[in-house]
Amino acid sequence: MAELTGAPPAGDDPAPDAPAAISRRKAFRAVFFGTPQFAVPCLDALVEIADVAGVVCQPDKPQGRGLELAAPPVKQRALELGLAVVQPTKLRTGEFAAWLREQNVDVALVVAYGRILPKDVLEAPRLGCVNVHASLLPKYRGAAPITWAIVRGEPETGITLMQMDEGMDTGAMLVQLPTEIVADETAGDLSERLSALGALAVRKGLPKYVAGGYTPIAQDDAHATAAPILKKEDGRVDFAKPARAVHDHVRGMSPWPGAFTTSRGKGLKVHATRVTDLPVGSAGAAPGTVVLADKSRVVVACGDRAIELLRVQLEGKKAIGANDWVAGRGVAEGDVLGAPVAK
């Protein structure tokens, strides 16, 4: 297990920019598990209501062209707050569970940590581990609930505060906070909103849980759906699907892995689209066929209606508006998007 970093020496004050509340004994003691930016507001919320014994996140990873090691957002925030950080490389040796038991915490809060916790870790805190999950369970269990909720055209999603067990997001639920999915919202946009909603669930729900104020509700497995981890290939656009499904796919895959297709034998990223009822040339056109390309718009036939491409990015180029794509003669009526790239 990686050694602790960022812990202030015994008797020292917290970091200058840490909130004064961090130095006062709170109603309960906790450890936080999280890694990406999505988890940072929940860490801030936990600091407000609990005595945080430590923060657990995944190891630093190489990033950028220079592949220099970069700390994950949760680690950066934890160090700003003067909190101890631990970044274990292995969770199943028993060493990490022993460390967690030594912290003598009431509960562990887990938010997008990114690794499955074994039984001995789940049971180390007095009241176990509580997870902030970005869906209305039992729908969208898994690693990418935000993306798949949008891709599948859901009208709403939300946050579930739940007890953790050894299954994949199968534990009993404590509280759910729903929210509408806005029509043209991307996964990145929705992630920001759900991150803030998760922090609200932590502030309101975790103290009540520690105080014994909830009767956990078992999930109905018959209504469970999956949200598997994203792969690069998941971003491929299928124009044979209905126009609304193509639009949902594009916004759901933003910012990663990004929606993509091919144009004139080269890769093409699709950043923004709009469903249109425009009938011009679309009747009988094969899916993926460009049925209109002029100074005002680029429209592509789908499985039912047509979809307007608002912003695209040609292979090796910067993102541009559709009008610039037409002006640069990169697209014309009759082109077919989605054809295999020449080897």
C-alpha positions as CSV (number, residue, x, y, z in Angstrom):
1,M,0.0,0.0,0.0
2,A,1.3,3.5,-0.9
3,E,2.3,5.5,2.1
4,L,0.2,8.5,3.4
5,T,0.9,11.9,2.0
6,G,-0.3,15.3,2.9
7,A,-1.0,14.6,6.6
8,P,-0.2,17.6,8.8
9,P,2.2,16.8,11.7
10,A,0.6,16.1,15.0
11,G,-0.5,19.3,16.7
12,D,-0.1,21.5,13.7
13,D,-3.0,23.6,12.3
14,P,-4.6,22.6,9.0
15,A,-3.5,24.1,5.8
16,P,-4.1,27.9,5.6
17,D,-6.8,27.6,3.0
18,A,-8.6,24.7,4.7
19,P,-11.9,25.6,6.3
20,A,-11.8,26.2,10.1
21,A,-14.4,23.4,10.5
22,I,-11.8,20.8,9.5
23,S,-10.0,21.3,12.8
24,R,-13.0,20.7,15.0
25,R,-14.3,17.4,16.1
26,K,-17.5,16.6,14.1
27,A,-20.5,14.3,14.9
28,F,-18.8,11.3,13.3
29,R,-15.5,10.1,11.8
30,A,-15.1,9.1,8.2
31,V,-12.8,8.1,5.4
32,F,-13.4,9.3,1.8
33,F,-12.8,7.2,-1.3
34,G,-12.8,9.0,-4.7
35,T,-10.7,9.8,-7.7
36,P,-12.1,12.1,-10.5
37,Q,-13.4,15.7,-10.5
38,F,-17.0,14.3,-10.1
39,A,-16.1,13.3,-6.5
40,V,-14.6,16.6,-5.4
41,P,-17.8,18.3,-4.3
42,C,-18.7,15.3,-2.2
43,L,-15.3,15.4,-0.5
44,D,-16.0,19.1,0.3
45,A,-19.4,18.1,1.7
46,L,-17.9,15.4,3.9
47,V,-15.4,17.8,5.3
48,E,-18.2,20.1,6.4
49,I,-20.1,17.4,8.4
50,A,-17.5,14.8,9.5
51,D,-14.0,14.4,11.0
52,V,-12.2,13.1,7.9
53,A,-9.4,10.6,8.9
54,G,-8.1,10.2,5.4
55,V,-8.7,10.3,1.7
56,V,-8.2,7.3,-0.6
57,C,-7.8,7.7,-4.3
58,Q,-6.2,5.8,-7.2
59,P,-2.5,6.2,-7.9
60,D,-1.1,9.2,-9.9
61,K,-1.1,8.4,-13.7
62,P,1.0,9.7,-16.6
63,Q,-0.8,12.3,-18.7
64,G,0.0,14.6,-21.7
65,R,2.6,14.3,-24.3
66,G,5.4,14.1,-21.8
67,L,3.5,11.4,-19.8
68,E,4.4,13.1,-16.6
69,L,2.7,11.7,-13.5
70,A,-0.4,13.8,-12.5
71,A,-2.4,13.6,-9.3
72,P,-6.1,12.9,-9.6
73,P,-8.5,15.8,-8.8
74,V,-9.5,14.3,-5.4
75,K,-5.9,14.0,-4.3
76,Q,-5.3,17.6,-5.3
77,R,-8.3,18.8,-3.3
78,A,-7.5,16.7,-0.3
79,L,-4.0,18.1,-0.1
80,E,-5.4,21.7,-0.4
81,L,-7.6,20.8,2.6
82,G,-4.6,19.4,4.6
83,L,-6.0,15.9,4.6
84,A,-4.0,12.7,4.6
85,V,-4.0,10.9,1.3
86,V,-3.4,7.2,0.6
87,Q,-3.2,5.7,-2.9
88,P,-3.1,1.9,-2.6
89,T,-2.0,-0.2,-5.6
90,K,-3.6,-3.4,-4.2
91,L,-6.8,-3.8,-2.1
92,R,-7.0,-7.6,-1.6
93,T,-3.8,-8.3,0.4
94,G,-5.4,-7.5,3.7
95,E,-2.9,-4.6,4.4
96,F,-5.3,-1.9,3.2
97,A,-8.2,-3.3,5.2
98,A,-6.0,-3.3,8.3
99,W,-5.1,0.3,7.7
100,L,-8.7,1.2,7.3
101,R,-9.7,-0.5,10.6
102,E,-6.9,1.4,12.3
103,Q,-8.5,4.7,11.4
104,N,-11.4,3.8,13.7
105,V,-14.0,5.5,11.5
106,D,-17.8,5.3,11.7
107,V,-18.3,5.1,7.9
108,A,-16.5,5.3,4.6
109,L,-18.0,7.5,1.8
110,V,-17.2,6.2,-1.7
111,V,-17.7,8.4,-4.8
112,A,-16.4,7.3,-8.2
113,Y,-13.4,5.6,-6.7
114,G,-13.0,3.4,-9.7
115,R,-12.1,0.1,-8.1
116,I,-14.2,-2.7,-6.6
117,L,-13.8,-2.9,-2.8
118,P,-13.3,-6.4,-1.3
119,K,-15.4,-7.7,1.7
120,D,-12.8,-6.9,4.3
121,V,-12.6,-3.3,3.2
122,L,-16.4,-2.9,3.0
123,E,-16.7,-4.2,6.6
124,A,-13.7,-2.2,8.1
125,P,-15.7,0.9,9.1
126,R,-18.1,0.6,12.0
127,L,-21.1,1.2,9.7
128,G,-19.6,0.0,6.5
129,C,-19.3,1.9,3.2
130,V,-21.8,4.2,1.7
131,N,-21.8,5.0,-2.0
132,V,-22.9,8.0,-4.0
133,H,-24.1,6.6,-7.3
134,A,-25.1,8.7,-10.3
135,S,-28.4,7.1,-11.3
136,L,-31.8,6.2,-9.8
137,L,-31.0,2.6,-8.9
138,P,-31.6,-0.2,-9.7
139,K,-31.4,1.4,-13.2
140,Y,-27.9,1.9,-14.6
141,R,-25.7,-0.1,-12.3
142,G,-22.1,0.1,-13.3
143,A,-19.2,2.4,-14.3
144,A,-20.9,4.8,-16.7
145,P,-24.5,5.6,-15.6
146,I,-24.5,9.2,-16.8
147,T,-23.5,8.4,-20.4
148,W,-25.8,5.4,-20.8
149,A,-28.8,7.2,-19.3
150,I,-28.4,9.9,-22.0
151,V,-27.6,7.5,-24.8
152,R,-30.8,5.5,-24.1
153,G,-33.0,8.6,-24.1
154,E,-34.0,8.6,-20.4
155,P,-36.1,11.7,-19.4
156,E,-34.6,11.7,-15.8
157,T,-31.8,10.4,-13.7
158,G,-30.5,11.3,-10.3
159,I,-28.4,10.4,-7.3
160,T,-28.7,7.3,-5.0
161,L,-27.1,7.2,-1.6
162,M,-26.7,3.5,-0.8
163,Q,-25.1,0.9,1.4
164,M,-22.3,-1.0,-0.4
165,D,-22.1,-4.8,-0.6
166,E,-20.0,-7.1,-2.7
167,G,-22.2,-6.7,-5.8
168,M,-22.0,-4.1,-8.5
169,D,-24.2,-1.3,-7.2
170,T,-26.6,-3.8,-5.7
171,G,-26.7,-2.6,-2.0
172,A,-29.7,-1.3,-0.1
173,M,-30.7,2.3,-0.8
174,L,-30.9,5.1,1.7
175,V,-32.1,8.1,-0.3
176,Q,-32.7,9.1,-3.9
177,L,-32.6,12.6,-5.4
178,P,-34.1,12.7,-9.0
179,T,-33.4,15.3,-11.7
180,E,-34.6,15.9,-15.2
181,I,-32.2,15.3,-18.1
182,V,-32.3,18.5,-20.2
183,A,-33.0,17.9,-23.9
184,D,-29.6,18.9,-25.4
185,E,-27.5,18.2,-22.3
186,T,-24.2,16.4,-22.8
187,A,-22.8,13.8,-20.4
188,G,-20.3,16.4,-19.3
189,D,-23.0,18.9,-18.5
190,L,-25.1,16.4,-16.6
191,S,-22.0,15.1,-14.7
192,E,-21.5,18.6,-13.2
193,R,-25.1,18.8,-12.1
194,L,-25.1,15.3,-10.6
195,S,-21.8,16.0,-8.8
196,A,-23.5,18.9,-7.0
197,L,-26.6,16.9,-6.3
198,G,-24.4,14.1,-4.9
199,A,-22.8,16.6,-2.5
200,L,-26.3,17.6,-1.4
201,A,-27.2,14.0,-0.7
202,V,-24.0,13.6,1.4
203,R,-24.8,16.7,3.5
204,K,-28.4,15.7,4.1
205,G,-28.2,12.0,4.1
206,L,-24.9,10.8,5.6
207,P,-25.4,12.3,9.1
208,K,-28.9,10.8,9.3
209,Y,-27.5,7.4,8.2
210,V,-24.8,7.5,10.9
211,A,-27.5,8.4,13.5
212,G,-29.6,5.4,12.5
213,G,-32.3,7.5,10.9
214,Y,-32.8,5.3,7.7
215,T,-34.4,2.0,7.1
216,P,-32.4,0.8,4.1
217,I,-34.6,-0.2,1.1
218,A,-33.6,-3.3,-0.9
219,Q,-33.3,-2.8,-4.7
220,D,-35.7,-4.6,-7.0
221,D,-33.3,-6.7,-9.2
222,A,-36.1,-7.3,-11.7
223,H,-35.9,-3.6,-12.8
224,A,-32.1,-3.4,-12.9
225,T,-30.2,-2.2,-16.0
226,A,-26.5,-2.1,-16.7
227,A,-24.2,0.9,-17.4
228,P,-20.9,-0.9,-18.5
229,I,-17.6,0.8,-18.6
230,L,-17.1,2.9,-21.8
231,K,-14.8,1.8,-24.6
232,K,-13.5,3.9,-27.5
233,E,-15.6,1.9,-30.0
234,D,-18.8,2.8,-28.1
235,G,-18.5,6.3,-29.7
236,R,-19.1,5.1,-33.2
237,V,-22.3,6.6,-34.7
238,D,-24.9,4.4,-36.3
239,F,-27.0,6.5,-38.7
240,A,-29.3,3.5,-39.3
241,K,-30.9,4.3,-35.9
242,P,-33.6,6.9,-35.5
243,A,-32.5,10.6,-35.6
244,R,-33.4,11.1,-31.9
245,A,-31.2,8.1,-31.0
246,V,-28.3,9.4,-33.0
247,H,-28.6,12.8,-31.3
248,D,-28.8,11.2,-27.8
249,H,-25.7,9.1,-28.7
250,V,-23.7,12.2,-29.7
251,R,-24.4,14.1,-26.6
252,G,-24.1,11.0,-24.3
253,M,-20.6,10.3,-25.6
254,S,-19.4,13.9,-24.9
255,P,-16.8,14.4,-23.7
256,W,-15.5,10.8,-23.8
257,P,-15.1,8.7,-25.8
258,G,-16.6,11.2,-28.2
259,A,-19.0,10.4,-31.1
260,F,-17.3,9.6,-34.4
261,T,-17.9,8.3,-37.9
262,T,-16.0,8.5,-41.2
263,S,-16.2,10.9,-44.1
264,R,-14.4,10.4,-47.5
265,G,-12.3,7.6,-46.0
266,K,-11.1,9.5,-43.0
267,G,-12.2,9.8,-39.3
268,L,-14.7,12.4,-38.4
269,K,-15.7,13.4,-34.8
270,V,-19.2,14.7,-34.3
271,H,-19.4,17.2,-31.5
272,A,-23.0,18.5,-31.8
273,T,-26.2,17.7,-33.6
274,R,-29.8,18.6,-33.9
275,V,-32.8,16.5,-34.9
276,T,-34.6,18.0,-37.8
277,D,-37.9,17.3,-39.7
278,L,-36.4,18.8,-42.8
279,P,-37.6,16.5,-45.7
280,V,-35.3,17.9,-48.4
281,G,-33.8,15.0,-50.2
282,S,-34.1,12.7,-47.3
283,A,-36.9,10.5,-48.6
284,G,-35.4,7.2,-49.6
285,A,-31.9,8.2,-48.9
286,A,-29.7,5.5,-47.2
287,P,-28.7,6.2,-43.6
288,G,-25.5,8.2,-43.4
289,T,-26.2,10.0,-46.8
290,V,-25.6,13.8,-46.8
291,V,-28.9,15.0,-48.1
292,L,-28.2,18.7,-47.7
293,A,-24.9,20.6,-47.6
294,D,-25.0,24.4,-48.1
295,K,-24.0,27.6,-46.3
296,S,-26.7,27.2,-43.7
297,R,-26.5,23.5,-42.7
298,V,-25.4,19.9,-43.2
299,V,-28.2,17.3,-42.9
300,V,-27.7,13.6,-42.9
301,A,-30.3,10.9,-43.4
302,C,-31.0,8.5,-40.4
303,G,-33.1,5.5,-39.9
304,D,-36.3,7.6,-39.8
305,R,-35.8,11.3,-40.3
306,A,-32.7,13.4,-40.7
307,I,-30.2,14.9,-38.3
308,E,-28.3,18.2,-38.7
309,L,-24.6,18.2,-37.9
310,L,-23.7,21.4,-36.1
311,R,-20.1,20.9,-35.2
312,V,-17.5,18.4,-36.5
313,Q,-13.8,17.7,-36.4
314,L,-11.9,16.3,-39.3
315,E,-9.1,13.9,-38.6
316,G,-6.0,15.9,-37.5
317,K,-7.9,19.2,-37.6
318,K,-9.6,21.5,-35.1
319,A,-13.4,21.4,-34.5
320,I,-15.4,23.6,-36.9
321,G,-19.0,24.6,-37.6
322,A,-20.8,22.8,-40.4
323,N,-20.8,26.0,-42.5
324,D,-17.0,26.1,-42.5
325,W,-17.0,22.4,-43.3
326,V,-19.0,23.1,-46.4
327,A,-17.1,26.2,-47.3
328,G,-13.8,24.2,-47.2
329,R,-15.4,21.7,-49.6
330,G,-15.0,19.0,-47.0
331,V,-18.5,17.7,-47.5
332,A,-21.1,17.7,-50.3
333,E,-24.6,16.4,-51.0
334,G,-24.4,12.7,-51.8
335,D,-21.5,11.9,-49.5
336,V,-22.0,8.9,-47.3
337,L,-20.8,9.1,-43.7
338,G,-19.8,5.9,-41.9
339,A,-18.2,4.0,-44.8
340,P,-15.1,2.0,-43.7
341,V,-11.8,3.9,-43.5
342,A,-9.4,2.9,-46.2
343,K,-6.5,0.8,-44.9
